[in-house]
Amino acid sequence: MRVSASPFQAKTVSVSASTTSATGTLAAQTENIVVSNPSTTSVAFVRFSSTAAPTAVTTDFPVVPGSQVLLTKPKDAIYVAVILDTGTATVYFSPVQGA
């Protein structure tokens, strides 16, 4: 799949993650998100929600260390939560347009 920057210029959201759930707010019109986990040791677990202040748990969608995944979320899910299995890291959520 080819992806490019979103045409509506939504910006990447960074969430400072740890073993306690942390949240961020995405652009409302964003559907396709590249989730980047730059940690070399921690698995990030991600949850999208239409309700403010969601809580991520370690059974949510895993993003393995040092990887990026392309996820499609519901249009109304503008909130994101992330939790790590160990340590701390900044996890990035970048809007893209898939082709």
C-alpha positions as CSV (number, residue, x, y, z in Angstrom):
1,M,0.0,0.0,0.0
2,R,1.2,3.5,-0.8
3,V,0.6,6.2,1.7
4,S,1.1,10.0,1.5
5,A,0.7,12.9,3.8
6,S,-2.9,13.8,4.5
7,P,-4.3,16.6,2.2
8,F,-6.0,18.4,5.1
9,Q,-2.6,19.0,6.8
10,A,-3.5,17.3,10.1
11,K,-0.4,17.1,12.2
12,T,1.3,14.1,13.9
13,V,0.2,13.6,17.5
14,S,2.8,12.4,20.0
15,V,1.8,10.7,23.2
16,S,4.3,10.2,26.0
17,A,3.6,6.6,27.0
18,S,4.5,4.4,30.0
19,T,3.0,1.5,31.9
20,T,0.1,3.8,32.7
21,S,-2.5,4.7,30.0
22,A,-1.9,8.0,28.3
23,T,-4.2,9.9,25.8
24,G,-4.1,12.2,22.8
25,T,-6.5,13.8,20.5
26,L,-6.4,13.3,16.7
27,A,-7.9,15.3,13.8
28,A,-11.6,14.7,13.5
29,Q,-11.5,14.0,9.7
30,T,-8.6,11.5,10.0
31,E,-9.3,7.8,9.2
32,N,-6.0,6.3,8.3
33,I,-3.3,6.6,11.0
34,V,0.3,5.4,10.9
35,V,1.3,4.5,14.5
36,S,5.0,4.6,15.1
37,N,6.6,3.0,18.2
38,P,10.3,4.0,18.2
39,S,11.0,2.1,21.5
40,T,13.5,-0.7,21.1
41,T,12.2,-2.7,24.0
42,S,8.5,-1.9,24.7
43,V,5.3,-3.1,23.0
44,A,2.8,-0.2,22.7
45,F,-0.9,-1.1,23.0
46,V,-3.3,1.3,21.2
47,R,-7.0,2.1,21.5
48,F,-9.1,4.5,19.5
49,S,-12.3,6.0,21.0
50,S,-15.0,8.5,20.3
51,T,-15.2,9.1,24.1
52,A,-12.8,11.5,25.7
53,A,-10.1,10.0,28.0
54,P,-10.1,6.4,26.9
55,T,-8.0,3.9,28.8
56,A,-5.6,1.6,27.0
57,V,-5.0,-1.9,28.3
58,T,-2.4,-4.6,27.3
59,T,-5.1,-6.5,25.4
60,D,-5.6,-3.6,22.9
61,F,-3.9,-3.5,19.5
62,P,-0.1,-4.2,19.9
63,V,2.6,-2.2,18.0
64,V,5.9,-4.1,18.4
65,P,9.1,-2.2,19.3
66,G,10.7,-0.3,16.5
67,S,7.8,-0.6,14.1
68,Q,5.1,1.3,12.3
69,V,1.6,0.1,11.5
70,L,-1.1,1.6,9.3
71,L,-4.5,1.5,11.0
72,T,-7.9,2.6,9.9
73,K,-10.1,4.0,12.7
74,P,-13.7,5.0,12.9
75,K,-14.3,8.5,11.7
76,D,-15.8,9.6,15.0
77,A,-12.9,8.2,17.1
78,I,-10.8,11.3,17.7
79,Y,-9.2,10.1,20.9
80,V,-6.3,7.7,21.3
81,A,-4.9,5.9,24.3
82,V,-1.6,4.0,24.5
83,I,0.1,2.0,27.2
84,L,3.4,0.2,27.2
85,D,4.3,-3.2,28.6
86,T,7.5,-1.8,30.1
87,G,9.4,1.4,30.3
88,T,8.6,4.8,28.6
89,A,8.5,6.0,25.0
90,T,6.9,8.6,22.8
91,V,4.4,6.9,20.4
92,Y,3.5,8.9,17.2
93,F,0.1,8.9,15.4
94,S,0.4,10.3,11.9
95,P,-2.6,10.9,9.6
96,V,-2.1,9.6,6.1
97,Q,-4.1,9.1,2.9
98,G,-3.9,5.5,1.6
99,A,-3.8,4.7,-2.1
